[in-house]
Amino acid sequence: MHSTDRELIARCLAGDAEAERALYDTHVDRIYRLVYRMAGDGDLAEDLTQDTFIRAFERLDQFRGDSSLATWLHSIAVSVTLNGIRKVKRIGLRTTDLTETPLLAAEARTLPPDLRTRLFQAIDALSEKLRPVYIMHDIEGYTHEEIGQTLGIPTGTSKARLFDARAKLRAALAPFAGDYSA
Amino acid sequence: MTDHPSDDFDEMLHDVARDYNRPSDVPRERMWSAIQTARARRPHTPVAPWRTRRVWLVPAAAAAVLLIGIAIGRAYEHWSAAPNARAVATTKPDSVATPTQAPVKEPPGMPNAVADATHRADTIPPEAPRSTPNAPRSTPKAQPSTHSEPFAGNSASMAYQLAVVEHLAGTEAMLTSFRAAARHGEVDAQITAWARNLLTTTRLLQASAADDPTMKRLLDDLELVLVQIAQYRSAGPHRAEELELIEHSIERRGVIGKLHTNTPARFQRAGT
């Protein structure tokens, strides 16, 4: 465990409010981005990010330092988010109306009209195993090592899942490949 | 033209995918307020040392030792009752005094029957049968051995025996916990306090084990190891070296092995 992490955790466990805020400020941006990418909804992303930090503060005494604090927080975030998405899907509140995505309309001008929508739907349709790996690696730029530690899988499994995810997306977008064929 | 998508197509997908669920600005303050509010609603207490997972090992081990002690005590009570009953049953027809019992000189003027009764009350153990003037002396095997087995016999020695067994089991549990914690270099104050308590008991038991060389040697070894653990300070500057010395001491004396093998062996011997 990094020494600054250790000090920060020790201060948090001692009830230091400034240390808690420092921990939050250090990690919240990256966690929120990942949660938002996976949840696809601002309100839901906020709720899940809050839940992530609430749980993290509650369980900080259980953090053993086997991985970095960032990895530990990301593990909680992914777990919380996947559970949250499952719950939302169960009660049918989640909409997949991707036309609400802010940048969608602006960039749609330069691409085939359905490609963007089809790609986003295809990412949505990826399985629970493939989607986090694809989002973390190809969209958010995490390394396979970071993904492996966060998801609790070997690095090789992360690579294999990314390969599968890309293949599925290519297959889903095959009708649009004609314009780009070699 | 091929049916395979080109690198350009993959790159285009990759670029477009970056817009997938693109996050808005991070609402830091709003989320922080919500987190604080939610945490304030929940009963929050500062994390006490005993709440950490590792520290739970100590009371859990203590509870396990207590249960083992109770189980051993009950088993010992059960097993020791049967041989005593058999001894009484086999010696009753012969009804003799102890081999060391000297012939009784009756006080002048005292009737034989009264003198006999008085003598028996003073010298014969409660479980010994009544003697008759013409009865042969008892055979040694009919008498419980009091020299080779200092703990067997009356209830006081039984209690001592149980205390020893329980103490040895407790010490073994503490040493196991200590070694587990020492491997991570995280021996906390609870373990050293536990060692101090065991050290006190060890010294008390040492005083009563003078006529049992095996037990005395074991208790001496335990005392030395327990002293080292009790004096260990986790905040000390040379804690790694100290832990290594203690570990070396445990290994060199073979304390764990002795505890593991000696306790059941002694217990079994006392029960026969």
Boltz contact constraints between the chains, C-beta under 6 A:
constraints:
  - contact:
      token1: [A, 13]
      token2: [B, 47]
      max_distance: 6.0
  - contact:
      token1: [A, 15]
      token2: [B, 46]
      max_distance: 6.0
  - contact:
      token1: [A, 29]
      token2: [B, 26]
      max_distance: 6.0
  - contact:
      token1: [A, 32]
      token2: [B, 26]
      max_distance: 6.0
  - contact:
      token1: [A, 33]
      token2: [B, 23]
      max_distance: 6.0
  - contact:
      token1: [A, 36]
      token2: [B, 23]
      max_distance: 6.0
  - contact:
      token1: [A, 37]
      token2: [B, 21]
      max_distance: 6.0
  - contact:
      token1: [A, 40]
      token2: [B, 21]
      max_distance: 6.0
  - contact:
      token1: [A, 42]
      token2: [B, 24]
      max_distance: 6.0
  - contact:
      token1: [A, 46]
      token2: [B, 31]
      max_distance: 6.0
  - contact:
      token1: [A, 49]
      token2: [B, 31]
      max_distance: 6.0
  - contact:
      token1: [A, 50]
      token2: [B, 31]
      max_distance: 6.0
  - contact:
      token1: [A, 50]
      token2: [B, 34]
      max_distance: 6.0
  - contact:
      token1: [A, 50]
      token2: [B, 35]
      max_distance: 6.0
  - contact:
      token1: [A, 53]
      token2: [B, 35]
      max_distance: 6.0
  - contact:
      token1: [A, 54]
      token2: [B, 35]
      max_distance: 6.0
  - contact:
      token1: [A, 54]
      token2: [B, 38]
      max_distance: 6.0
  - contact:
      token1: [A, 61]
      token2: [B, 47]
      max_distance: 6.0
  - contact:
      token1: [A, 61]
      token2: [B, 52]
      max_distance: 6.0
  - contact:
      token1: [A, 103]
      token2: [B, 19]
      max_distance: 6.0
  - contact:
      token1: [A, 103]
      token2: [B, 22]
      max_distance: 6.0
  - contact:
      token1: [A, 116]
      token2: [B, 16]
      max_distance: 6.0
  - contact:
      token1: [A, 119]
      token2: [B, 16]
      max_distance: 6.0
  - contact:
      token1: [A, 120]
      token2: [B, 20]
      max_distance: 6.0
  - contact:
      token1: [A, 123]
      token2: [B, 20]
      max_distance: 6.0
  - contact:
      token1: [A, 138]
      token2: [B, 17]
      max_distance: 6.0
  - contact:
      token1: [A, 139]
      token2: [B, 17]
      max_distance: 6.0
  - contact:
      token1: [A, 139]
      token2: [B, 18]
      max_distance: 6.0
  - contact:
      token1: [A, 170]
      token2: [B, 5]
      max_distance: 6.0
  - contact:
      token1: [A, 177]
      token2: [B, 5]
      max_distance: 6.0
  - contact:
      token1: [A, 177]
      token2: [B, 9]
      max_distance: 6.0
  - contact:
      token1: [A, 180]
      token2: [B, 6]
      max_distance: 6.0
  - contact:
      token1: [A, 180]
      token2: [B, 8]
      max_distance: 6.0
  - contact:
      token1: [A, 180]
      token2: [B, 9]
      max_distance: 6.0
  - contact:
      token1: [A, 181]
      token2: [B, 1]
      max_distance: 6.0
  - contact:
      token1: [A, 181]
      token2: [B, 2]
      max_distance: 6.0
  - contact:
      token1: [A, 181]
      token2: [B, 6]
      max_distance: 6.0
  - contact:
      token1: [A, 182]
      token2: [B, 2]
      max_distance: 6.0
  - contact:
      token1: [A, 182]
      token2: [B, 6]
      max_distance: 6.0
